Structure formats: structure tokens, C-alpha cells
Amino acid sequence: MKVSASDWLLLSPELFLTAAGLLILSISAFFDKAKEEFLAFLTLLFVGVAIGLVAFLSGYGGRGAPIFAGMFIVDNFAIFFKLLMLVSIALTVLASIQFVGRAPYPAGDYYALLLFTGVGMLFMVSGNNLVSIYVALELMALSSYILAGYFKLEIKSTEAALKYFVLGAFSSGVLLYGLSLVYGIAGRMGLPDLAKLFESQAKSNLLLVGILLILAGLLFKIAAVPFHVWTPDVYEGSPTPVTAFFSVGPKLAAYAILARIFYVGFPKFHADWGLIIALVSAATMVFGNVAALLQTNVKRMLAYSSIAHAGYALMGVLGFRTEFGLWGILVYLLAYTFMNFGVFALVVFLETKGYAAESVADFNGLARRNMTAAVVMLVFLLSLAGIPPTAGFIGKYYLFTSAMKAGYAWLAVLAVLMSALSLFYYFRIAAAMFFSEAEGAPLKSSYALTAAVLICAAATVIVGVAPQPFVEMLRACVIKAP
Amino acid sequence: MTGAQAVPGALLTGAAGWLFVIFAVLALGMAIAVVVARNPIHSALFLLSSFLLVACIFILQQAEFVGAVQILVYAGGIMVLFLFVIMLVHQRGVRERLTFQHQWDVALLFVLAFLLPFLYVLWTERFPDLPQNLDAFRTVRGKIAGNTQAVAWVLYRDYLLPFEVASVFLLVAMIGAVVLGKRSAEKVD
């Protein structure tokens, strides 16, 4: 294996982020609780530099070919996901400053872990080999477990971490078993090599079992039915900024790698995995929406809502070998990241009193306590429900079209029906905000959190009102099916 | 020929084949004993034997490195962890109880639901022929060395990147242990 200067350049965002994590970790010992805000701004700066590096690579001519003995690839697809994931980390830092600053836990380790989660995610979306993908996935997952339990004096946080860890370890075992079966049959791990080998081979049942197990392991990470059971407890118990991060960051990585493994590695079996994904998608959107209707705790309701959204998003993987390809899911994830993070960031905002007591009643009269927050929340809710002119509408439009073009019209119809159903529970929050009596004094937000929420709101509105430039840009980011 | 008879030819014929069958059956028996034993210490010992038997199978396949890792990491490190946990739990007076064994019926149903399709798939599968020449797994730069050298050659060249990511992974595991294990009273100023 030869490593050239260009290879190191392509790896630079990951290397930089690792170094940044180590730096934050080692200097955090010198900051006491009162001065920890500086660490947050330093983290933010590092993430900003990493975003700059990735943005630079998007114009770099050397990208697109696998490097490091075929382990790593920087294509447009990876670059899109890296940018979006880094932005989600930056937003998480903004949403965490006050929340973590108030709590009796050291913030340095928290931000370092957040950066290491980012390292795992970046390596993951660039993975071109089953081994490098798996190792990166575990790095991301392990850091997430620790973040979920970071508020260790809160029983719910510990419970969330334990449940996430046990079920996550189990799903990793399933994934690994699938990988080992595929390796046992193929004797190779590189995704393009696998596709080349299978092209000339007859279909084998054992291989399909392996593919099925890999799919199950990845569906756990994106919380699709029937691998979703961990989601409500983990989302409810984790520190809320971490919940906001879980609902976008690790999920983005999992969608990306699901698409890459199946598009690049197993294109020959698309009829088999396509049907399974379609069925899972249908089950996920039905279950997520129906369960969300029954919740009174906002964090749990939003957890089920993000399960439902995982169901919609899976439709975007179905467009294999149609002219849409992965276009739908890319547009949708762009919208989803901002609207879903925004809605959780507002839950962080309301959570000034206790640790996790957010019932729908907490939103009562929000319009009178803080008009901006209420209006912005309304934008996010409209977007989640998929109502124009918000980003959520554009995202869903592309997803549904993608499913239609792939021949899954029944799924698109189901998704439209389920979106209509979701209006009920989104508007329960909206009604509480605008039509209920206010309880408590006017609310003021910290500058950082306000910035995070406003960035999300701006992105949701801009993508919704003027989608054309974004949508066109994303067209160049899809993985071409062979 | 169906898969069930197609035991990899070059490796497991003659005495080696019989040894494989003995080790495999014993390892499976031990694994079942881990689940059904009432005393956690017995479970731990059965698990240890199961690890050692799997190591024997690796060595039988001439994968000495994996065999040694199996003994060092699993029979050594992980086993000690298990024993620590058992020791700590026993101190608090939790004794031989059927902690995980009151769901026999449901568990059996699920095991069968997965086992039977798996057995069917394994039985009907046509496995690719394994290379008859084992030297392929021992050759480094055209010279026959050992399996350990060959593994190192691949691990530190082709798989260098995942190897390094694994080092970050271990660091995160260490941070996690410190962060979650540290007494909280010490850091609240």
C-alpha cells in the first residue's frame, strides 16, 4: 500500500477532528467549572475548521477513488454527509453550552466525546470496506453510549445508557455475524470487490442470510421497526442536547452506510433487499405515527415521530437503478437534520427547570412567554408534518416521488396517509403553545441556544422556499448504481 | 454434493477431522452448559472451557495467531472481568438464583425459529472450495513464513486505517470508564 500526500489531504478532516478531540481532552483538566465555556467555543472552532476542510475537499480533484488499500473513499456522497454531520455536531455544541454548564459534570470530556463520535461518523460514511465501516460504526456507537449516560446522577440517563449499550451491543453482534457470513462466502471485504465477485456467482441462500443480518444491524441504528424498541427510552433519558444529536447525527451515518453497502456492495440482490426495506419502511411509518399519537411526554412523542421519519427516509433507498437513485433521501435528510434538531433544541430551551419533565403541558401558552420560540417551533412542526413552504415538504415530495418511480406506489400512498395522521400530534403541541393559558414567567434563552435554533429555522425555511439550488447540488452527490 | 458433507478437504481429513468434531461438539456442549448452569461460577468455568476449545479449533486450522488471541483476550482478559463481576455480586449476598431462566418457553420458541431456517440454509448451501494449498495463508512476500507474520503483514498494511481507528475506539472506551466510574462528589466543586 502506497500513501501519497493527496491521500493524507483526503483524510485531513478525520485526522484534524481526532487531534482536536485529544486536545480538548488534555486541556480540559486546566479549566474549572466556571471557565468551561471556553472549551465549548474551542470545540466549535475546531468543528468549523473541519467543515472548512471538507468543503475544500469538495472542490479537490483527487477525490472519488478509494485510498488506503481501498478502505476509504471521499466521493461527493461522503462529502455531503460529512458536512451535514459536522453541522449537526456544531449545533449540538451550541445547544449544550448552557445545559451542560449548569450540570455538575465536567464539560471537557463531554465535548471530546462528541468530537470522537464525529470521528467515527466521518470514517463511517467514507468506509469502502466492511472492516473499516464496522470499526468506525463501533467508535461512533461507543461514544454515543457514554454520552447517553453522561448525566450519571440522573437515574434516567443511566437507564438510557444501559439500554442503549445492551441493545446496541446485541445489534452489533447481529451485524458482525452478517459480515462474517458474507466474508466466509466471498473471502473479501471491499465493497466494489464484493459486487464484482457476486456479479458472476449464482445466488446463495447463506449469502442472503448474511445480507439480511447486516440489514438488521443497520436498521437498529436508524431505529426502524422492529428494531426501534430502544428509541423512546434512550431519547427520553439522555441529556436533551444529546437526544437532539442522536436523532440526527448517528442516524445520518447509518443511512449513508446502509445506502453505500447495498448500492456498492450488493447491487445484484437489489430485488431482495429492496422488498425487505419497503416492508420495514411501511411498518416503521405506521407504528411510529400511531405510537406518537398516544404519547403525552414530548421527548417520547418526538422519539416516535423520528421513528416514523426513519420509515419515510427508507423509501429514499428504494430508487435503485431509477433516475432518482438516492436523490430523494439526500434531499430529505438535508431537511430532516435541521427540522428535527430544531424541534429538540426547543425542548432543551424549555427544560430550564428539571432534568426530564417535558410533558405537552409544558408548552402551554408558550406564545405568551416567548413569541419567537413559539413561532419557530410552529415552523419546525409544520416542516415535520410536511406542509409547504417548508423544507419538510420538499424532502417528502422527493421521497414520495422516488418511491413512485421505483414502483412502490402503495408505499407512497401509505406515507401520504401517515403524514396526514402525524398532523394530529404535531398540532397538539401547536395548539398548546398558542391557545392555552400561560404558566410561569416569560422565558429567555441563552445566546448559543438561540443561535442553534435560529440556524435550524433559517435552513428549514430557506430550503423550503428556494429549494432549487440545494436540490440541484444534491443531484451530483448520489452514488451511481452500476 | 451438498454442503453438509463438504467439510473443507485439505484441512480436516483424517485425524484432524476427528479432532475437529470432538472440539466442536465439546465447545457446543460447554456453551449450552453456560446457559443452563445455576451457579454463576460454574457458568464462568464452562465459558472458559468453551473459549479454550474454540482456540483449539483455530489452532487446528493452522491459524495460530487467532488461537493465541482467543486464549489471551477471551480466556484471559474477558474471563477475569466476568470473575470480578461474579465476585462483587456475590459479596452482596446474591446467591444461586435462576436469574435468567424463567423464560424457557419463549426463548426456546425464538431459538427454534432462527435455528431451523439456519440449519436448512447451511444444509442446502454449496460452499466454495477452500484453497487446497494452505501456504497462501503463510506467505509473506513470496516466502513461506508463519500465519502470525502473514496476519501482521495484512493488518499493518492493508488494514492500517481501521487498525488506527480501533486505537481511537480503545481510547474512547477508557475515557468512558473514567467518566462514568469516577466518584461524582470529587468533581462537583
Interface residues (C-beta under 8 A of the other chain):
Chain A: M1 T18 L25 D32 K33 F68 A69 G70 M71 F72 P104 Y105 P106 D109 A112 L113 F116 V119 G120 F123 N129 V131 S132 Y134 V135 A136 E138 L139 L142 S143 Y145 I146 G149 Y150 K152 L153 A161 I185 G187 S204 N205 L206 V209
Chain B: P117 F118 V121 L122 T124 E125 R126 F127 P128 R157 D158 Y159 L160 L161 P162 V165 A166 V168 F169 L171 V172 A173 I175 G176 V178 V179 L180 S184 K187 V188 D189
